[in-house]
Amino acid sequence: MHADLLFTGGPVLTPEGPAAASVAVTGDRITAVGHTEVRELIGPRTEVVDLAGRLLLPGFQDAHIHPVPAGLELSRCDLTGTKTAGDTLAVVRAYADAHPDREWITGGGWSMEAFEGGTPTKELLDAVVPDRPVYLPNRDHHGAWVNSRALELAGVTRDTPDPADGRFERDASGEPTGMLQEGAMQYVGRLTPSATPSDRLAALLHAQRHLHALGITAWQDALVGEFLGMDDPSEACLTAAREGSLTARVVGALWWDRERGAEQIPELLERRAALSHGRFSATSVKLMLDGVAETGTAALLDPYLDKCGCATANRGTSFIDRKQLASYVTELDALGFQCHFHALGDRAVRDALDAVEAARKANGPSDTRPHLAHLQVVHPDDVPRFARLGATANIQPLWAAHEPQMDQLTIPFLGPERAAQQYPFGALLRSGARLAAGSDWPVSSPDPLQGIHVAVNRVAPDERGPVFLPAERIGLLAALTAYTAGSAYANHLDETGSVRVGALADLVVLDRDPFAGPTEAIAGTKVALTYVGGERVHAAPDA
């Protein structure tokens, strides 16, 4: 049979590295991988893609991402990219002026380093939007900045106690400053207008186009459910799957309500059964174990330091009791659910690994493929446990670099010993752990090639140094594998992730071969063509 699609004239990524080969696709499958003999499959209707030295590789997969909130944020007051307080406030003012009919000003994505201590005040927002409520989550979406009108509508005053899973930042007199951390976000977030079903579907499809342009052919949506006012993406994903507009392959991670216990598991079973159609299936459960280091809410084994370098009484926040967590994970594992953990601090990482170990002891070996996302601080004793327990390390490489949020708001409060245990990609790889990769978009850019650049160089794109923990750098092949085969494994998409006969033809053509250039140039690589199941879903203008 003649091939429908044939790639030739360039290197192809294999598990051993790039190799000269030609690849044929018939229908939605790869049907031949070889050399000159593959060209015999060219027929009158075969589309031949001349790679011209460009690299062909499996489609990238993002193992931890939030496309619907990202798409919605892009359509609202989008503060991503602002670097200073002045720039941030100017964007808020311009958006409010351009949308006088909006009852609320929502959006987000501002950078903590733009404000002293990472905590802007309500007075700053009052000066630009005095008459309408404002609710703006920061870049990591673990805190939100609000104005006085929003606090008034929420009934938050100096007498409002902090929730168990969060806090209201307060001034010296005890007055709320307008910065809400973690669970305190819901006091205002639940009052914001919900997006309509059509808004959420449009946001998903907008995000999908953007992700395909970055070579992403599949992802795991890391929050399918309702949390702190965020929009539940499940209906949009299911609608797109039924309509055929979902061209990506999507796994949903069902939200574990941390205010409840095992009584929610029957509901998760019902949602897993209901949320499965075509290229969308909600087979994972997301368990958020802690917060983030910048706000002192990532769960640590030892206390945070203060500005003077002295130990405090704060060890961060554990959202789920460790003993209960082990019980929940054991039951979920027995029911065939994958457990997807949010674990930043070393205590959260240990609690997650302990829970996986408990499930392994109770249930025996399984193919549920638990994975731990973020892994900012990992105690050296826990590094070898990933391989031993079969727990995948789900890394977000863009965060592993020197930048203001790291240097000003994190390292001083961790201290030198713990700071040296951050994002241990190299140590995990050397220990035999399987790496998957993701972006946590809209927290950070979803561009895999930007993340790969940082994983390899431990320097932010467009920066030249200093290198952040050089021993934790990994090679280009290992980084590409994390974004392809590693994430495909985490997503249970075993027919993807590699270029081999019989695999689904989810493929990407880059605009060059990054192996042929210096590692410092990786971030300059772009995606030329993206295919899902042999169908082209993106072509760059100069492809």
VOGU-3710 file (C-alpha; in Angstrom, 3 decimals, decimal comma):
1> mhadllftgg> 0,000/0,000/0,000  1,140/3,506/-0,741  1,697/5,813/2,245  -0,516/8,803/2,834  2,356/10,788/4,292  6,114/10,329/4,100  8,906/12,200/5,866  12,405/12,034/4,441  15,627/13,974/4,225  16,310/14,634/7,884
11> pvltpegpaa> 17,060/13,111/11,271  14,391/11,276/13,261  14,450/11,136/17,060  14,868/7,594/18,349  15,331/6,418/21,966  19,088/6,436/21,296  19,121/9,901/19,737  18,639/11,357/16,254  19,236/9,021/13,324  18,866/9,335/9,571
21> asvavtgdri> 15,619/7,685/8,527  12,463/8,007/6,489  9,044/7,569/8,093  5,815/6,546/6,361  2,297/7,138/7,687  -0,848/5,396/6,485  -4,116/6,458/8,040  -3,405/7,424/11,641  -0,435/5,066/12,124  3,263/4,954/11,399
31> tavghtevre> 3,643/2,099/8,924  7,354/2,152/8,090  10,597/3,487/9,545  13,704/2,906/7,488  15,906/4,362/4,811  15,721/4,504/1,020  13,393/1,485/0,890  10,643/3,530/2,564  10,522/5,806/-0,466  9,097/2,863/-2,400
41> ligprtevvd> 5,834/3,578/-0,537  5,424/6,900/-2,348  2,353/6,835/-4,572  0,483/9,405/-6,643  -1,414/10,711/-3,594  1,388/10,517/-1,029  2,261/13,810/0,633  6,048/13,937/0,875  7,557/16,195/3,538  11,175/17,071/2,877
51> lagrlllpgf> 12,690/17,532/6,313  15,714/19,264/4,790  17,809/18,468/7,845  15,093/19,388/10,358  14,340/17,016/13,232  11,227/14,802/13,201  10,144/13,634/16,647  7,084/12,336/18,516  4,529/14,972/19,486  5,235/16,769/22,732
61> qdahihpvpa> 2,916/15,995/25,650  2,305/18,219/28,665  1,741/16,153/31,813  0,463/19,062/33,960  -1,429/21,959/32,397  -4,639/24,021/32,681  -5,699/24,968/29,130  -9,239/26,248/29,792  -8,258/28,688/32,577  -5,318/29,737/30,409
71> glelsrcdlt> -7,577/30,387/27,435  -10,015/32,344/29,605  -7,209/34,369/31,158  -5,952/35,364/27,724  -9,400/36,825/26,986  -9,557/38,813/30,248  -7,123/41,139/32,022  -3,965/39,291/31,014  -1,024/40,352/33,177  1,476/37,741/32,019
81> gtktagdtla> 4,657/39,422/30,902  4,347/42,473/33,139  7,508/42,961/35,181  6,946/46,044/37,346  4,185/47,387/39,573  3,704/50,334/37,237  3,344/48,141/34,155  0,916/45,838/35,958  -1,320/48,656/37,128  -1,250/50,266/33,687
91> vvrayadahp> -2,587/47,063/32,116  -5,330/46,803/34,770  -6,375/50,424/34,192  -6,364/50,018/30,400  -8,445/46,834/30,592  -10,989/48,402/32,967  -11,266/51,486/30,744  -11,762/49,313/27,660  -14,480/47,232/29,332  -16,761/49,637/31,201
101> drewitgggw> -19,621/47,125/31,031  -17,775/44,387/32,972  -19,235/43,974/36,457  -15,963/42,457/37,693  -12,375/42,919/36,539  -10,870/39,437/36,392  -7,889/37,795/34,733  -4,469/37,473/36,329  -0,932/36,238/35,802  1,003/39,058/37,522
111> smeafeggtp> 4,531/38,453/38,812  5,189/38,489/42,531  8,617/40,059/42,091  6,947/43,215/40,765  5,854/44,040/44,331  7,783/44,234/47,583  7,556/40,906/49,355  5,376/39,596/46,534  2,252/41,060/48,171  0,611/44,085/46,488
121> tkelldavvp> -2,104/45,999/48,337  -5,736/46,857/47,762  -4,900/50,574/47,725  -2,898/50,138/44,513  -5,926/48,595/42,804  -8,326/51,107/44,358  -6,382/53,866/42,621  -7,019/52,420/39,145  -10,385/50,662/39,660  -12,235/52,262/42,585
131> drpvylpnrd> -15,826/51,481/41,622  -15,862/47,794/40,613  -14,553/44,645/42,312  -11,216/43,302/41,088  -9,955/39,712/41,462  -6,547/38,905/39,948  -4,703/35,653/40,757  -0,938/35,860/40,553  1,274/33,904/38,174  1,300/30,731/40,262
141> hhgawvnsra> -2,448/30,977/41,036  -1,889/30,252/44,714  -2,710/33,822/45,690  -5,032/36,572/44,496  -4,903/40,372/44,636  -8,198/42,164/45,232  -9,398/45,706/45,798  -11,460/47,171/48,620  -14,736/46,739/46,737  -14,103/42,989/46,363
151> lelagvtrdt> -13,325/42,598/50,070  -16,481/44,541/50,909  -18,656/42,284/48,745  -17,064/39,194/50,302  -17,636/40,504/53,813  -13,934/40,209/54,665  -12,893/42,473/57,536  -10,237/42,586/60,241  -12,479/40,233/62,245  -12,618/37,541/59,554
161> pdpadgrfer> -10,495/34,577/60,704  -8,017/32,955/58,356  -9,270/29,701/56,819  -7,466/26,506/57,787  -5,970/26,194/54,305  -4,959/29,797/53,666  -4,595/33,301/55,044  -5,456/36,946/54,529  -2,356/39,111/54,425  -2,803/41,869/57,021
171> dasgeptgml> -1,135/45,142/57,923  0,281/45,973/61,360  -3,180/46,852/62,649  -4,715/43,553/61,482  -6,548/45,042/58,507  -6,677/42,803/55,363  -4,297/44,257/52,771  -6,010/42,841/49,688  -3,728/39,818/49,195  -5,421/36,426/49,611
181> qegamqyvgr> -3,302/33,286/49,957  -4,431/29,750/49,085  -7,838/28,890/50,611  -8,558/32,545/51,387  -8,925/33,095/47,638  -12,319/31,409/47,643  -13,881/34,163/49,760  -13,755/36,432/46,713  -13,206/33,914/43,920  -16,581/32,281/44,462
191> ltpsatpsdr> -18,291/35,640/43,858  -16,748/36,256/40,444  -18,941/35,657/37,382  -18,627/32,155/35,978  -17,755/31,721/32,344  -20,561/30,375/30,174  -20,270/26,922/28,578  -19,621/28,597/25,222  -16,885/30,741/26,827  -15,185/27,655/28,220
201> laallhaqrh> -15,405/25,777/24,922  -13,999/28,752/23,033  -11,177/29,016/25,589  -10,337/25,322/25,169  -10,208/25,539/21,385  -8,145/28,753/21,525  -5,712/27,060/23,904  -5,603/23,949/21,715  -4,569/25,977/18,662  -1,817/27,618/20,696
211> lhalgitawq> -0,584/24,291/22,062  -0,578/22,627/18,640  1,544/25,529/17,376  4,051/24,583/20,081  4,079/20,941/18,965  1,875/19,659/21,804  -0,365/16,803/20,720  -1,607/15,564/24,114  -1,837/16,741/27,686  -3,100/15,991/31,181
221> dalvgeflgm> -5,496/18,641/32,461  -4,382/18,933/36,063  -7,647/20,228/37,541  -10,960/18,845/36,327  -13,491/20,137/38,821  -14,236/23,304/40,773  -11,620/24,953/42,979  -11,261/28,503/44,338  -13,517/29,965/41,676  -11,666/28,349/38,744
231> ddpseaclta> -13,803/27,142/35,863  -14,379/23,386/35,553  -13,083/22,346/32,103  -14,841/18,962/32,005  -17,928/20,034/30,051  -15,842/21,855/27,457  -13,547/18,847/26,971  -16,458/16,430/26,680  -18,320/18,695/24,245  -15,244/19,116/22,053
241> aregsltarv> -14,634/15,360/22,099  -18,210/14,632/21,041  -18,208/17,312/18,340  -14,853/16,175/16,965  -13,173/19,534/17,574  -10,860/18,064/20,210  -7,874/17,219/18,040  -5,502/16,672/20,972  -5,526/13,624/23,239  -6,541/14,755/26,727
251> vgalwwdrer> -6,440/13,033/30,110  -8,385/14,711/32,902  -7,232/14,707/36,525  -10,375/14,842/38,677  -10,076/17,307/41,555  -9,840/15,819/45,051  -11,818/18,101/47,353  -9,399/18,538/50,229  -12,209/19,614/52,574  -13,786/16,160/52,250
261> gaeqipelle> -12,617/12,590/52,634  -13,186/9,125/51,214  -16,930/9,763/50,880  -16,199/11,554/47,582  -14,698/8,459/45,929  -18,043/7,121/44,614  -18,579/10,515/42,968  -15,152/10,267/41,345  -16,088/6,863/39,972  -19,260/8,336/38,478
271> rraalshgrf> -17,351/11,237/36,948  -14,733/8,908/35,488  -17,469/6,920/33,772  -19,293/10,017/32,519  -16,227/11,947/31,351  -14,955/9,588/28,704  -15,490/10,034/25,003  -13,157/9,829/22,045  -9,903/11,604/22,804  -10,908/12,697/26,313
281> satsvklmld> -10,882/10,503/29,417  -10,788/11,532/33,083  -8,869/8,630/34,608  -6,602/10,488/37,025  -7,219/12,125/40,412  -5,439/15,342/41,380  -4,433/15,612/45,049  -3,001/19,002/46,023  -0,792/18,386/49,042  0,699/21,828/49,696
291> gvaetgtaal> 1,117/25,373/48,414  4,157/27,215/47,057  7,482/28,219/48,544  7,227/31,935/47,693  4,328/32,397/50,116  5,609/30,002/52,757  2,857/27,461/52,092  4,904/24,664/50,475  5,116/21,906/53,105  8,660/21,533/54,454
301> ldpyldkcgc> 10,267/19,030/56,804  12,075/21,843/58,634  10,961/25,443/59,228  11,269/28,319/56,802  13,777/31,025/57,628  12,966/34,683/58,177  14,633/37,685/56,508  17,472/37,462/59,026  18,134/33,782/58,290  16,683/32,526/61,568
311> atanrgtsfi> 14,278/29,591/61,809  10,594/30,455/62,122  7,700/28,391/63,420  6,350/27,938/59,875  6,762/24,601/58,092  4,195/25,386/55,421  0,754/23,895/54,907  -0,288/20,288/54,369  -3,748/20,311/52,828  -4,339/16,581/53,407
321> drkqlasyvt> -3,372/14,721/56,570  -0,564/12,287/55,739  -2,243/9,240/57,349  -5,539/9,939/55,638  -3,676/10,535/52,379  -2,205/7,034/52,493  -5,671/5,597/53,000  -7,191/7,616/50,167  -4,398/6,757/47,720  -4,613/3,073/48,586
331> eldalgfqch> -8,340/3,040/47,830  -7,969/5,079/44,637  -5,166/2,824/43,426  -7,288/-0,277/44,085  -10,030/1,248/41,916  -7,614/1,804/39,025  -7,252/5,571/39,398  -3,969/7,239/38,689  -2,921/9,617/41,492  -1,515/12,940/40,327
341> fhalgdravr> 0,071/14,796/43,245  0,844/18,488/43,581  3,947/18,303/45,795  6,407/21,211/46,021  7,983/20,999/49,453  10,088/18,110/50,729  7,434/17,147/53,306  4,733/17,017/50,629  6,993/14,923/48,399  7,661/12,501/51,237
351> daldaveaar> 3,973/12,285/52,135  3,113/11,472/48,504  5,794/8,806/48,243  4,708/7,311/51,581  1,136/7,132/50,255  2,281/5,413/47,060  4,311/2,979/49,114  1,280/2,212/51,293  -0,798/1,533/48,177  1,892/-0,751/46,763
361> kangpsdtrp> 2,036/-2,740/50,014  -1,743/-3,055/50,232  -2,587/-3,643/46,560  0,569/-5,086/45,071  2,020/-3,948/41,755  -0,328/-2,049/39,465  -0,280/-0,016/36,269  -1,862/3,098/37,775  1,348/5,124/37,176  1,239/7,692/39,994
371> hlahlqvvhp> 3,164/10,888/39,356  4,361/13,761/41,512  4,337/17,222/39,940  6,538/20,256/40,666  9,116/18,739/43,080  10,721/22,025/44,056  12,479/20,666/47,140  13,207/16,936/47,376  15,127/15,527/50,331  18,092/13,433/49,075
381> ddvprfarlg> 16,769/10,390/50,986  13,609/10,472/48,857  15,261/10,748/45,433  15,836/6,959/44,980  12,300/6,145/46,127  10,769/7,317/42,829  12,355/4,483/40,854  11,835/1,969/43,628  8,111/2,734/43,877  7,476/3,297/40,163
391> ataniqplwa> 6,419/6,909/40,779  7,039/9,259/37,874  8,754/12,589/38,514  6,631/15,181/36,689  8,952/18,178/36,258  8,238/21,792/35,260  11,708/22,729/33,972  11,126/26,438/33,348  11,153/27,070/37,096  14,680/25,679/37,587
401> ahepqmdqlt> 16,592/28,880/36,885  17,757/32,031/38,586  15,094/34,722/38,298  13,737/37,309/40,767  11,045/35,079/42,268  13,659/32,406/42,951  16,468/34,682/44,121  14,416/37,182/46,147  11,381/35,271/47,416  12,580/31,675/47,712
411> ipflgperaa> 16,297/31,021/48,298  16,662/33,387/51,297  13,782/31,670/53,099  14,936/28,129/52,360  18,575/28,574/53,289  21,603/27,255/51,362  21,214/23,535/52,155  17,572/23,276/51,080  18,072/25,692/48,200  20,596/23,222/46,807
421> qqypfgallr> 17,924/20,486/46,807  15,625/22,295/44,383  14,421/20,701/41,153  16,865/17,764/41,263  16,333/16,602/37,677  19,839/15,194/37,303  19,741/13,315/40,602  16,342/11,830/39,817  17,486/10,706/36,377  20,697/9,190/37,727
431> sgarlaagsd> 18,674/7,296/40,358  16,632/5,596/37,631  13,460/7,659/38,006  11,212/8,128/34,996  10,789/11,808/34,089  7,650/13,325/32,586  7,367/17,038/31,906  4,794/19,793/31,880  4,334/23,526/32,139  1,488/24,249/34,592
441> wpvsspdplq> 0,314/26,843/32,018  -0,935/29,550/32,668  1,529/29,592/35,585  4,372/29,584/33,045  4,856/29,303/29,300  3,593/26,057/27,749  6,393/26,050/25,145  8,208/22,693/25,553  11,321/23,967/23,818  11,659/26,749/26,384
451> gihvavnrva> 11,372/24,165/29,164  13,843/21,856/27,436  16,298/24,744/27,163  16,176/25,266/30,944  16,329/21,547/31,750  19,532/21,281/29,709  21,158/24,608/30,627  19,571/25,505/34,022  19,539/29,072/32,708  16,406/30,936/31,647
461> pdergpvflp> 15,893/31,486/27,906  17,581/34,677/26,696  19,788/34,728/29,793  23,467/33,788/30,085  23,889/32,849/33,705  24,641/32,105/36,412  23,770/28,426/36,075  21,257/27,227/38,673  22,642/24,087/40,370  24,757/22,822/37,429
471> aerigllaal> 24,837/19,213/38,677  21,082/18,988/38,072  21,312/19,689/34,335  20,175/16,857/32,075  21,057/16,107/28,458  19,024/17,179/25,453  17,932/13,604/24,691  16,744/13,090/28,276  14,822/16,375/28,218  13,148/15,573/24,891
481> taytagsaya> 12,298/12,107/26,174  10,613/13,584/29,265  8,369/15,729/27,037  7,550/12,811/24,705  7,841/9,204/25,917  7,899/10,201/29,596  4,703/12,232/29,473  3,076/9,670/27,172  3,735/7,062/29,868  2,239/9,292/32,573
491> nhldetgsvr> -0,795/9,876/30,353  -1,267/6,139/29,663  -0,992/6,956/25,949  1,172/3,971/25,156  0,548/4,119/21,410  2,273/7,510/21,305  5,561/8,946/22,517  7,967/7,345/20,045  8,530/7,021/16,316  7,999/3,318/15,675
501> vgaladlvvl> 5,966/1,122/13,377  2,423/0,721/14,686  2,467/3,853/16,815  -0,077/6,617/16,322  1,288/9,260/13,980  1,419/12,114/16,507  4,482/13,866/15,125  6,318/17,181/15,135  8,789/18,696/12,702  11,086/21,327/14,198
511> drdpfagpte> 12,597/24,161/12,176  16,088/22,748/12,770  17,962/19,910/14,449  18,725/21,152/17,982  21,335/18,408/18,392  23,375/20,061/15,656  23,759/23,376/17,465  25,004/24,594/20,837  22,786/23,915/23,829  22,605/27,662/24,457
521> aiagtkvalt> 20,565/27,962/21,243  17,865/25,404/22,097  15,308/28,085/23,042  15,532/29,527/19,539  14,092/26,325/18,059  10,530/26,572/16,734  7,878/24,113/15,579  7,293/23,944/11,837  4,616/21,226/11,577  2,399/19,317/14,017
531> yvggervhaa> 0,382/16,161/13,253  -2,101/14,215/15,362  -3,035/10,786/14,026  -1,472/11,679/10,685  -3,628/14,820/10,318  -1,814/18,142/10,172  -3,080/20,425/12,947  -0,464/23,178/12,641  1,841/24,569/9,988  4,090/27,562/10,567
541> pda> 3,914/30,194/7,799  7,385/29,281/6,553  7,014/25,516/7,024
//
